[in-house]
Amino acid sequence: GYIHKHHHHQKAPSRANVDAVNVHPVEYFLGEYNHLWTLHLVSHCLGVKVHGVASILFLAVGGLLAGLNHTRFDISFGRLYDSKAHDVHHRIPQSNYGQYTMFWDNVFGSFRPYDPKDRINPMAQLHPETGKSLQYMERITNQRSSAIPSKKSD
C-alpha cells in the first residue's frame, strides 16, 4: 500500500543499493528490523549459536542481494535467487513480493515469470538525470502542465 508505493516510482531500478533503500522511513526501519528479528529467532528460539561474524555476514549478503535486485544485471543462483524476479515486482507490484527468493510467491500464487520483452520497453527505462522511470516523468510533466493556467492574449 501507501508505505511501499514510494519505492515503486521507479519501474526499472538500476542504481543498486541507492534504489534498494529508496523507501519510506517506516519501511526501512521494519525491513532492517526483520533481519535482526530473524537472527533473534534463530539464536534464541531455535537455540542455534550465531557468531557475531556470521551475523554481520548475514546482513551483508542481504544488502548485496537487495542491491543486485535493483540493477540491470541478470544474476541467478539456480532456483534459489534470480534478480530478474524482482524486476517483475517493480513493473507489476502485485506479484513477486519476495526480496531474495520466490518460494512463498510460488506457494501463494503471486509469482509471475520474467518476460524478456519487458526489458526493451522504452517507458520502463530510467530518466538519466532523475533516475525515475520515463513513464513517471511523463506523468509528472503532464500533471504540472495541466495545473498551470494558460494566459489568454488580447
N, C-alpha and C positions, 0 to 999 in steps of 0.2 A: 503494500500500500503506500501510503504517504511518505514514510521514512525512507524506504528503499528507492522511491521514484527518482530522487535526485541523482542516484548512481546511474540511472538509465538514460540520461540526457545524451550519452554517447552510445551510438548503436554499434560502432566498430572501434572499441578502445584499442590503443596502440602504445601507450606510454608506460606499460608495465605497472610498477607499484604506485606511480603517480595516479594512474586511473583506478587502481585497485583500492586505494584508500580515499578516493574522492567520494565519500559517503557522508550521510548525515551524522553528526556527533553521537547521537544515541546509538545508531547502528555500529559505529566504530567501537564504542565502549562495549556494547553487548557482544560484538564479534570477537573482540580480544578476550573478553571475559569467558566466552565459550571455550577458548583454548586453555585458559587457566583452570576452568571447571573440569575439563577433560583430564588434565594432569591430576587434579584433586581426586576425581573418581577412580582413576587407575591406581593411584598410590594409597588412598585411604579406604575406599570401599572394596577394591579388589585385592588389596594387601600387597600390591607389587611395589617393590622399592624402585623409585625412579631417581637416578643420579642427576645431579644438577646440570652436568654437561648434556645429558640426554634431553632434559627439559629445554635447554637453550637450542639444541639441535631440532627438536620437535617444532618449536616456534619459528626457527629459521627456515625449515623446509616448508612450513605453512605459508610463510611470507614469500618464499621463492615460487611456490606453485600458484599463489594468488597473483603474483606478478606475471608469470607466464600466461595465465588466463586472460590477461589484459594486454597481450601483444599480438602481432600478426604472425607469430611463429606457430607452425603446426607441430606440436610436440605431444607424443603419447607414450605411455608405458603400458603396452598391451591393452587389456580391457579395464585396467585399474584407473587410468588417468588419461584424459585427452583434452588439450587446451581448446580445441575446436568446439567441444560441447558447451563451453561457457560462452563462446561467440553466439551460439544459437540463443542462449538465455538473454543476451543483450538485444537481439533482434525480436525475439518472441518471449517477453518476460514471464509468461505463464507456463514456461517449460524449463527443463534442465536447471532446477534450483540448486543442485549440489555444487559446492565450491571445488571439491577435489575429485569426487567420484560420483558417478551417475547411478550407483546402486539403488538408492531409495527412489530415484526418479523412475527407474525401471520397475520397481516394486509397485509404486503408486500410479503408474501410467502417465507421468508427466514428461517422460523422456521423448525428445524429438531428435532424430539424427541430423547430422550436419549436411547441408546441401552446398556443394562447392560453387554452385551458380550464384549464391548469395554474396560471395566474396567480391564479385565484379560489379555488384550493384553500386553505381556511382553515388547515389544518395546516401548509402550506408558508410561512405568513406568520410574521413575527418577533414575539417577545415584546417589548413596548415597553421594559421595564426591562433585560433581559439581552441583547437582540439575537440570541438563539438562536431557532431555529425552534420553533414551538409543539409540534410533534411531538417534538422533542428534549426540551423542557422537561417534557412529559407523561411521557416515558420515564424521565427522571431522578427525577421525583416518585414514580413507581410503584416504582422501584428503592429509593428511600430509605424509602418506607412499608413495603415488604416486608422491609427489613433491620431495622426496629425491632421488637423483640419486644413482643407485646401483653401487658399486665398483666391477670392474672385477678383479678376481685374476689371477696372471700369472702362 
